[in-house]
Amino acid sequence: MSLVETYLIWIKKLSVDARLGLIARISDSLRKEAVDRSTQFFATCGKLESEETDDELIDEIRSARYFRDKSIEF
């Protein structure tokens, strides 16, 4: 017996109102899941809001670099 068949046995024991409520909640969760996936994807992309131009930001990043000269002697 599959998982779906097991759930159907339990669902058939519910009242009509309970089944309709379950259908509504499952539908809502599917809609929300579709929206959440795209929102989650775009949330990982990141966005920098700055009034500086691209070139100004690049110059600032390059000027902030710090290099350390490590000499290894054997």
C-alpha positions as CSV (number, residue, x, y, z in Angstrom):
1,M,0.0,0.0,0.0
2,S,1.4,3.4,-1.0
3,L,1.6,6.4,1.1
4,V,-1.1,8.1,-1.0
5,E,-3.5,5.2,-0.5
6,T,-2.9,5.3,3.2
7,Y,-3.7,9.0,3.3
8,L,-6.8,8.5,1.2
9,I,-8.1,5.9,3.7
10,W,-7.7,8.5,6.5
11,I,-9.2,11.3,4.5
12,K,-12.3,9.3,3.6
13,K,-13.0,9.0,7.4
14,L,-13.2,12.8,7.7
15,S,-16.4,14.9,7.4
16,V,-17.1,16.8,4.2
17,D,-16.3,20.1,5.9
18,A,-13.0,18.7,7.2
19,R,-12.0,17.5,3.7
20,L,-12.9,20.8,2.1
21,G,-10.8,22.6,4.8
22,L,-7.9,20.2,4.1
23,I,-8.1,20.9,0.4
24,A,-8.1,24.6,1.0
25,R,-5.1,24.5,3.3
26,I,-3.2,22.3,0.8
27,S,-4.0,24.6,-2.0
28,D,-2.9,27.6,0.0
29,S,0.4,25.9,1.0
30,L,1.1,25.1,-2.7
31,R,0.5,28.7,-3.8
32,K,2.6,30.0,-1.0
33,E,5.4,27.5,-1.7
34,A,5.6,28.7,-5.4
35,V,5.9,32.3,-4.3
36,D,8.4,31.5,-1.5
37,R,10.7,29.6,-3.9
38,S,11.1,32.6,-6.2
39,T,11.4,35.0,-3.3
40,Q,14.1,32.8,-1.7
41,F,16.0,32.6,-4.9
42,F,16.1,36.4,-5.4
43,A,16.9,36.9,-1.7
44,T,20.2,35.0,-2.3
45,C,21.2,37.3,-5.1
46,G,22.0,40.3,-3.0
47,K,21.8,43.9,-4.1
48,L,24.0,46.8,-3.2
49,E,22.2,50.1,-2.9
50,S,24.6,52.9,-3.3
51,E,24.7,56.3,-4.8
52,E,28.3,55.7,-6.0
53,T,28.9,54.8,-9.6
54,D,30.3,51.4,-10.5
55,D,33.8,52.9,-11.2
56,E,33.8,54.6,-7.8
57,L,32.9,51.4,-6.0
58,I,35.6,49.5,-7.8
59,D,38.2,52.2,-7.0
60,E,37.1,52.1,-3.3
61,I,37.4,48.3,-3.1
62,R,40.8,48.3,-4.8
63,S,42.1,51.1,-2.6
64,A,41.0,49.2,0.5
65,R,43.0,46.1,-0.4
66,Y,45.9,45.3,1.9
67,F,48.7,43.1,0.9
68,R,51.3,41.8,3.3
69,D,54.7,40.7,2.0
70,K,55.5,37.4,3.6
71,S,59.0,36.2,3.2
72,I,59.6,32.6,4.0
73,E,63.1,31.7,4.7
74,F,64.4,28.1,4.8
